[in-house]
Amino acid sequence: MLSRLDHGIVLLLGNEESPKNYHDNTYRFRQDSNFLYFLGLDKPHLAAILDIDAGTATLYGTDPDINHVIWMGDLPSLAEMAASTAAESSADFSELPSALADVQKAGRKIHFLPPYRGDNKIRLHQWLQIPLSELGGAASVPLVQGVIQLASSKSEEEIAEMEKAINITRLMHHAAMQQARPGMKEAELAGLIEGIALSHEGDVAYPVILTVNGQILHNHYHGNVLQEGQLILVDAGAETVNHYAGDITRTFPVSTQFTTQQKEIYEIVLKAEQDSIAKSTAGTPYLDVHLSAAKIIAAGLKELGVMKGDLDEAVAAGAHALFFPHGLGHMIGLDVHDMEDLGEDYVGYTDELKRSSQFGLRSLRLGRALEPGFVITVEPGLYFIPQLIDLWRSEGKFTDFINYDALEAYRSFGGIRIEDNVWITADGPKVIGEPIAKTIAEVEALRQS
């Protein structure tokens, strides 16, 4: 990473505790993923300076006093934490502003990553005299690019950690499939699977999506009562104690079996997912895999009479995005949307390949060619969003490709998404973790168990 930077220092800021509603009632602490990646220290109120010219590292923090011990128990000293990393020295956090001022006086460059937490934005503003509104633009692009280049390729140890995350996630999804009953509230299932993540000493990697309204893509409301004939979409993943993430989506019926209509739509999505996994090979642009999945979805809908006309033209125009309005997937690792705090386009695109502005396609977070070591999500979906259908119909949009009359039979359908996490290797794509029920037969068997 440092080889991309010719001089100066790198400033890495850890995260602080974040109050929920008053100072001492905090959210569960989550360290900055870049700080974790390079320092491995999972405690608040830490920072580090990597001196590019001298080849040294200094850890900044605070030694615990007796009050820390009373409330938090024995904690490592700052020197002990520094010794556990590559840092040659340590200093009190209060010395960091003057150290940075000395670097600026010497005319040396200070490289930092784009801040996303308010407290770190304020610190950078105060320490470096950069207006708050300009901090994102002042972040070091070479440092961002170096971190992405290094962290995009997962090591064997990281893959092993992600397998742990997926296997915990498997328990979560299978529990939901087995325990769901008509008359239950979504919240009962959401609490069940979140508890499984916590019971393995980690957390959920992101807020649980568990809903009978799967057509709402990021639906975190859990107040609906499950009813026969509905579908339940569950998008949930565990985060391990070492903070690596799983991100899996499964869709299953509230009844013990899918209806005929549900099976027809489910099989389209499953085909798109399985085909996309097979096509996710090193050297293949993920944009191409996304467009291939879109054509499979369009072809399936054409067989049902919902879409019509030339499918290549329909997908090129974006008509399929009425039913598939999001991207096929994204990077995953220490973050569920890995490294996206550094900038989505730096992670998922290149100087040559720019993000599309077309509805649906613009939401594809990862378009660049896949490389060995990448871990990605593959998550096609098919949704019937009444408000979007009505809007496009009123505008006369894509009438050469969409049979709006046929859509009336699907207005209350909801949505289906199927998602796995895939490791790109030189030998081909590999789905991470133990298999999670996915075929209709597998899902119905769990529903009936």
C-alpha positions, 0 to 999 in steps of 0.5 A, spaced: 500 500 500 505 504 502 509 503 495 503 507 492 505 513 496 512 517 495 512 521 501 509 524 507 505 520 512 498 516 513 493 517 518 489 512 520 483 513 525 479 508 529 472 509 531 470 512 537 464 509 542 457 512 539 452 514 544 445 512 542 441 517 546 446 520 551 453 519 553 454 513 557 448 509 553 452 507 547 451 503 540 455 496 540 462 498 538 464 497 531 471 499 529 473 502 523 474 496 518 480 499 515 483 500 522 482 493 523 485 491 517 492 494 518 492 494 526 487 489 528 485 493 534 478 492 536 478 498 541 475 505 541 480 512 541 485 509 537 489 512 531 496 511 528 501 514 524 505 510 518 511 514 516 512 513 509 519 516 509 522 513 515 518 506 515 515 507 522 509 506 525 506 510 531 500 508 535 496 513 539 491 512 544 490 512 552 493 508 557 487 505 562 486 508 569 483 505 575 476 508 573 477 504 566 478 497 570 472 498 575 467 499 569 471 495 564 475 490 567 483 489 566 485 492 559 491 492 555 496 498 556 497 502 550 504 499 549 502 492 549 497 494 544 502 497 540 507 491 541 501 487 538 501 490 531 507 493 527 508 499 531 515 501 533 512 506 538 506 509 542 504 516 544 498 519 548 492 521 544 493 528 546 499 528 542 496 527 536 494 534 534 501 537 535 504 531 531 500 532 525 502 540 526 509 538 526 508 534 519 504 540 516 510 545 518 515 541 515 511 541 508 510 533 508 503 530 505 498 527 510 494 522 507 488 520 510 482 516 508 475 519 507 471 520 513 464 517 515 463 518 522 462 525 525 467 525 530 473 523 525 470 529 520 470 534 526 477 532 528 480 532 521 477 539 520 480 541 526 487 538 526 488 539 518 484 546 517 480 543 512 473 545 511 468 540 513 465 540 506 471 539 503 474 533 507 471 528 502 475 531 496 481 532 500 482 524 502 488 521 499 486 518 492 493 514 492 491 511 499 484 509 497 487 506 491 492 502 495 487 500 500 482 497 495 488 494 491 490 490 497 484 488 501 480 486 494 484 480 494 482 475 500 487 471 504 486 464 505 485 466 513 480 471 511 476 466 507 476 461 513 473 467 517 468 468 512 466 461 512 464 462 519 460 468 518 456 464 512 455 458 516 452 462 522 448 465 517 446 458 515 443 457 522 439 463 521 436 462 515 434 455 516 431 457 523 427 462 520 424 457 514 423 452 520 420 456 525 415 461 521 408 460 522 401 463 520 399 468 525 406 470 527 409 477 527 415 478 522 419 481 529 419 474 532 423 471 526 427 477 526 429 477 533 430 469 533 435 470 527 439 476 530 439 472 537 443 466 533 448 471 530 449 474 537 450 467 540 456 466 536 459 472 539 458 476 533 453 481 531 448 481 525 453 484 519 447 489 517 440 490 519 435 484 518 431 485 512 425 480 514 418 481 510 412 479 507 413 485 502 419 483 499 418 488 493 421 493 498 428 492 497 431 495 504 425 493 508 426 493 516 419 494 518 417 487 522 410 489 524 406 485 519 403 478 521 404 472 517 399 469 513 398 463 508 399 465 501 405 470 502 412 470 501 417 471 506 424 475 504 429 474 509 436 478 507 440 477 513 448 475 515 452 474 521 458 478 522 463 474 526 467 476 532 473 478 528 468 482 524 468 478 517 461 479 514 456 474 511 450 476 506 445 471 504 438 472 502 433 467 501 425 467 500 420 462 502 412 461 503 409 462 509 405 456 507 409 449 507 409 449 499 410 455 494 403 456 490 404 455 482 405 462 481 410 463 486 414 457 483 414 460 476 417 466 479 422 463 484 425 458 478 426 464 474 430 468 479 434 461 481 436 460 474 439 467 474 442 466 480 445 459 478 447 462 472 450 468 474 455 464 479 457 459 474 459 466 469 463 469 475 470 467 473 476 471 473 477 476 468 469 476 466 466 483 467 461 483 473 457 488 468 456 482 463 454 477 468 449 482 471 446 483 464 446 476 463 442 475 469 437 481 466 436 477 460 434 471 464 429 474 468 426 478 462 426 471 458 422 468 464 417 473 464 416 473 457 414 466 457 409 468 462 407 473 458 409 479 462 414 481 457 414 481 450 418 483 444 426 483 443 429 481 449 436 484 447 433 491 446 429 490 452 435 489 456 439 495 453 433 500 454 432 498 461 425 495 461 427 489 465 429 494 471 421 495 472 422 488 475 430 488 477 431 495 479 438 493 483 445 491 481 447 483 481 452 484 487 458 487 490 464 486 494 464 483 501 469 482 506 470 486 513 464 490 511 458 487 508 459 492 502 466 491 502 470 498 502 465 502 500 466 507 505 472 509 500 468 510 494 463 505 491 466 507 484 473 506 486 471 499 488 467 497 483 469 501 477 475 503 473 478 509 469 476 505 463 469 503 466 464 508 468 458 507 472 451 507 468 446 513 469 440 508 467 435 506 472 437 499 475 444 499 472 446 505 476 445 501 482 450 496 480 456 497 485 461 492 482 462 492 474 469 491 473 472 485 471 473 480 477 480 477 479 482 471 483 481 473 491 475 477 490 469 475 494 462 478 491 455 477 492 450 474 487 443 476 488 438 477 482 431 479 484 424 479 481 419 484 484 413 487 483 412 494 485 405 497 484 407 504 485 413 503 480 408 499 475 403 504 475 408 510 474 411 507 468 404 505 465 401 512 466 408 515 462 407 509 457 414 507 458 416 501 454 410 499 452 414 495 446 417 490 452 412 490 457 405 487 458 401 492 463 395 488 463 398 481 464 401 485 470 395 485 474 395 478 476 402 480 480 400 486 483 400 483 490 406 478 489 411 481 493 418 480 491 423 474 490 431 475 491 436 469 492 443 470 494 450 467 495 457 469 497 462 467 492 469 466 492 473 468 485 479 463 484 483 461 478 479 454 478 473 458 478 467 461 482 466 457 489 460 458 493 462 460 500 460 456 506 455 450 507 449 449 503 443 453 505 437 451 502 435 454 495 431 449 491 424 449 491 424 442 494 430 444 499 426 450 501 419 446 502 422 440 506 425 445 511 418 448 511 415 442 512 420 439 518 
